């Protein structure tokens, strides 16, 4: 199993890809693609894309045996939330850098902080794609982030319980592919 990241912005750095690889224990590949997001997924009144609608677009792009994540700079929302950092479902996910970027909040550009936040959100959504739910443990990557400061407070890794569950899910997934 591998994680394929499709970026509509710049391709993720090799250090980010390696950190994702280290957290998940999966092969991680990234590619920069240039295509337009469907207008039907854009809510003009909100100025945001519906993350669930973007997941439907991704479903057709996903190959068997891979997790597929779309990385974009546009703002996204899901369900009754005003915004979200990402959303995942059944092997596909979308992550937005918009509200992870310190400049969104009027702060100075900080590429290393943006990359740290992005690492956490990509790993978090990959955890969902693999079957993990939200966790209440402080510092766990699977803890829900209501605000960017919640993302800053959680660690880049899984708590022991989520790590064990992830290893079981990965093991089960590998057994399923061997059949």
Secondary structure, 3 states (H helix, E strand, C coil): CEEEEEECCCCCCHHHHHHHHHHHCCEEEEEECCCCCCHHHEECCCCEEEHHHHHHHHHCCCCCCEEEEEEECCCEECCCCCCECEEEECCEEEEECHHHCHHHHCCCCCHHHHHHHHHHHHHHHHHHHHCCCCCCCCCCCCCCCCCHHHHHHCCCCCCHHHHHHHHHHHHHHHHHHHC
